[in-house]
Amino acid sequence: MENSRIFVYVMEKKECKISADEPHWYALYTAPRAEKQVRDRINALGIECWLPLHRAPRVWSDRVKIVELPLFNSYLFVRCSELDLRGLIRVYGVIRIVYYNGKPAVVRQKEIDAIQEFLDRAAEHALCPGEEVEILCGAMKHVSGKVKKIKKNHLVLYLEPLGATVCVKLDDVARVNRIK
């Protein structure tokens, strides 16, 4: 019985061997708020780079805008050989290569696919009747209500605290749990 455990352990170790010449996904840590610029610089070098982005509302004093933000702040993924990876540390904005157990951390393809699937599902999920949203600007700023109807560019909201139904532009609301 004990010999079989050792054999399985050795087989698992052999499967985890990673060649330095084969391209794999790796994670890079970037300067704060420099992810998009670093992505562009790495792509210009001809190395595959992926920065997972999601859309979120940002509120300014005069408007609300939907912007694309990195899913993981200060991180992006590159697909290259380990030899090419070492040269990426010289790219302006790259702070360090993410390491695990003294070696560059390899991100498996299935993990990259899972992140992509999550982003695809999140993008498809639109507002639904009955969902609670908050108004982001205007006279009713910070008032929350439930979606009654969804029209092309507008929502009909029921504002429970006021006992009123209002029509609001779709861009001027966000799900209550998405507001930061």
N, C-alpha and C positions, 0 to 999 in steps of 0.2 A: 504494500500500500504506500509506504513512504517513497519508494523508488518512482512510482507513478506521479506523485506530486512533483518530484524533482524534474521529471521528464516534461511535464506540462509547463513548469516554470521556465525551463530551457527553451521550449518551443515558443512560448510567449515572448521571451527575450529576442529570439531570432526574428520574429515577425515585426518587432519594433525597431529593427535596424534601419537607419535612414542614410541614404547615400548623399554625399555632399554635391554630387554632380546633377542629380535629379531635381527638377523644380518642385518646391513645396510651398505651402502658404505659411507665412511668418507674420508676426505682429511687430509694428514699430510704434514707439512712443514719440509724439511730436511736441513741439512748443504749443502752449495754450493758444487756441483759436487760429492755428496755422494749418489745420488738417487739409483744407481744400488746396492751399498753395503748395504744400508738400506733395499732395497727390498729383498735381499738375507737373511739378518738377520731376517726379519719378516717372510718370508716363512719358515725359519728353526724353527720358533716357532709354525708352523702349522696354521698360520692365512693367509687367502687369501689376496694377495697383487697384485696390478696391476700398472705397470709403463708404460704409453704409450710412445713408442719410434718411432722415424722417422729416415729415412736414409738421410744423407746430405754429400756432399763432403767437405773435409777439406784439405787445401793446406799447405804443408810443403815446405821447400826450395828445396828438392830433389824429392818429389813425391806428388801425390794426392791420397787420400784414402777416400772411402765411409765409414762413421762411423754411428753408431746408437746413436742418442742423445735423451734426454727426450723432449717430446712435451712441457711440462710445467716445466721450470727450478725450481728445489728445491721442487717439489710437487709430491706426489704419492698417490694412493688410496688404502684403505684397506676395506675389507668386514668382519665385526665382530660385536659383541654386544657392546653396549656402555660401559659395565663393562670391557670387554677385551681391548677396545680402551684406557682406562685410563692407563693400564699397559704398553702400547706401548711407552709412553713418556720416559721410562727407557731404550729403545733400543738406543744403541750408534748411533748417527747421526740424530736422530729425534729431531728437535728443539722444535716444538709445534704441537698441534692439532689445526686445523683450526676451529674457532668458528663463529657462527652467532647468534645474539640475546642472547648471554650468554650461548648458548648450542653448543655442537659439531655440525658442519655443516653436514647435511645429504645430500649426493649426490644421486639423484634419479637414478634408474636403466636405465630409458630412456636416461638420460644424458650420462651415461657410454656407452650405446649402440651407441649413436650418435657419441661419440668420436671414438669408435672402427670402425664404418662405415666410418667416415672421413679418418681414417688411412688406411683402406682397399682400399678405392677409390684412395687415393694418391699413394699407392704402385702400383696399377694397371696402373696408368697414365704414360705411357712411352713417350719418345720423338716422335714427329711427324714431317713429312716433312713440311718445312715452319717455324718451330719454331726457335727462335733465341737462340743461345748458345754461351758461352764464353770458349775459350781454357784456361785450368788452368795451364799448364806447358809446358816447352820446348821453342823453339825459337819463337813461336807464342803466348806466354803467354799474356793473357789479350786482345787478339784479338777476336772480336765477329763475328759470321757469321750465315747464315741460313742453316738449315739442308736440303740437297737435296735428299739424299738416306740414308737408314739405312740398314747396313749389320749386320752380326752376331756379330762381336766385334768391328766394325769400323763404322764411319759416314763419309759421303761425305758432306763437307761444302762448301758453296759459301761465300767467304770473300769479301764483297762489297768494303771496302776501298782499297783493293789491286787488285780487279778484277780477283781474282784467285779462283780456286777450289782445295781443299786439302782433303786428307784422314786422319782422326784422330781417335785414339783409343777411344772407348765409355767411358772408365773410365777417360779420360783426359779432358772431357767437362762437363759443368753444364748449366742448364737453366740460362739465364741472371738474372731472378728475384729470383733465389735460392742462389746466391753467396752472402756471407756475408762479 
